[in-house]
Amino acid sequence: MTSTGVSRRSVVVGTAATVAGATALRAGTAVAAGSQSAEADSAAPVTVVLVHGAFIDASAWYPVIGRLQAKRHRVISAATPLRGLPVDAAHLKSVLDRVDGPVVVVGHSYGGAVVTEAAAHAANVKALVYVAALVPDVGETAGELAFRYPGSELQPVLEQVSATAPDGTPRTDLYIKQESFGYVYAGDVPAALTRVSAAAQRPVSASALTDVTTSAAWRTLPSWNLVTTQDRILPPELQNFQAQRANSKVLSIAASHLPMLSRPDAVANLITDAVRATI
C-alpha cells in the first residue's frame, strides 16, 4: 500500500488538464457545429465523438475541436461522469446512440478504456482513435494496465478523498496534488494553463481502477493510436504495446500526456485520417 492507500496496481490513469472557464464547453456535453440533418445513415456525415479521461472535462478538447471544425467535421465532446467504467461506458453509449450516421470515437487516457468498452456495443462506430490512452483487453482493469510497464510518475501524486454516493454509499474519489499537476501531466503545456487546470480538476471514482473490461471494440474495428514519447503518466513502452496488440496505425510525437493541449494539430490530423478512412 502507498501513503495514499492506493495500491500500485490500482491507480487510474486519467489525464489532468481542464481548460477551466476557457470555453463554452465547460462541464457538459458540447456539440460542435456541423450538419444536423436527419439523413439516412449511408448519406450522413461522419461524426467525431471525443471522450476525455479522469480529472478533466469536455473542454480539454477545445483546441482540437476548433481545428476539426475548420476541416468541416461534425464534433461532439462528450462529458464523462467519471463514476467507474460501467457507468461511464453506459453514458458514452447513450451519446453514440443519438448520433445519425457513422462515428469515429476518440479516447484520451482513461477515456480510452471507456471508448473500448462502449464502442463494442454501438453499431454506428466505424473507427477508434486513441490519444495517449489506455487500450484494455477483456478481463483487464485500468489500474493493472496502467502500471504494467515501469515509468509512470502518477502514483505518488494521487490524493484520496472520502465521499458519499447519492444513495448514501461511502466511496473514494481521486484527485491530483495541485503542486505536481504541471510536471507530471502537462510538462509541455503553458504553466498558467496547468495551474488553472489543477485547480479545476474533476475527481474520478476509485472504482474505475478495478472495474473489469468486458468488451474490446478494437478487436473488431480499425484503430489509430497517438503515442506520446514524453509522457510521465502512460509510459511510451505501454502505449506501443497496446498499439501493436490492437494492430493500430501509429503516430509517435514528442509530447506530454496532454497532446490535445500542447500538440492539437497532430491530434486533429490523426483524427482526420481516421475520418477519411471511413468515407
Steps between C-alpha positions, in 0.01 A plus 500: 500500500613852433473799734175588328357152552487428126694196379743533212284265295188701579569844367283650237664681221287784403640818375509827663444813299167676540480822302297665775293794392677510166215377286127456485556126514561507879346212698257368249462313178593746231361460150712675241372636174420277206218352303187446707290346225321169550655330202514127461808335649653439159489872419560648845832671571756337727476627857807516722423426866775607741525333841708648781655312790525557874566836668380705202182587313384529140663841457846343505440420131441867414812555283432179307131578449581830332737332259253224416226756441731686266520176300116495499471197725199459727620461861352403835715537811330267746497555875623190684343452846825349639301271729657169391521305176144355490341841564735688268465248216120499528496878483723504191280235338200731548692780324594271211142375466365848427741562211364450148754343269854371544716594798872521567544490876813637667618418851768673706667326795233331718256603228665234284370232736152653483511506120624141485203380706221716356588491130475121495125541545438788257440390142558848356862519621730440203843588639683563826771753580706474816691807622755428776240250612432178681396223259394207718407151392217292642574406860744786563459798733622857463709478815681181402565607142620847595795361698585194295815676381730718713527875456173655614533780755129520580470284810687722748294809414152354547278616787208303641189682621214327678163573343140378512304372203142628441364180655706556814768244420853604602744537213847631428581769246845560357663835426849612400717706734486848354869571549592194290240542229706691246817292516333159498214562259579794282871563474467671161184700576528867611533525877213747535262255335615205707450697824140574403449140391638370829262721696197402290556125472212255531539191718475144376348224706761258630276219375617583148834343600364152551201485264558214257478555125234271352520599130785616277385695195851509350476127433246562224553864399793680334694725734752781502731568794689816588798408720649776716872439554543753785207363700547479878162332551485220242852389409566484124586131538147432621345713227699320231407159642131590488522640148676189372250272671210688342672512160455876504640752256752685718621858516773571758563859605719673757231615741378470857186317608289792375566526127156643429622810685866505397481340152141552379597504131648151522195370688253657256690371198501143630126517567449634148692200362259269679197693372622484141549126530130454587367697200 
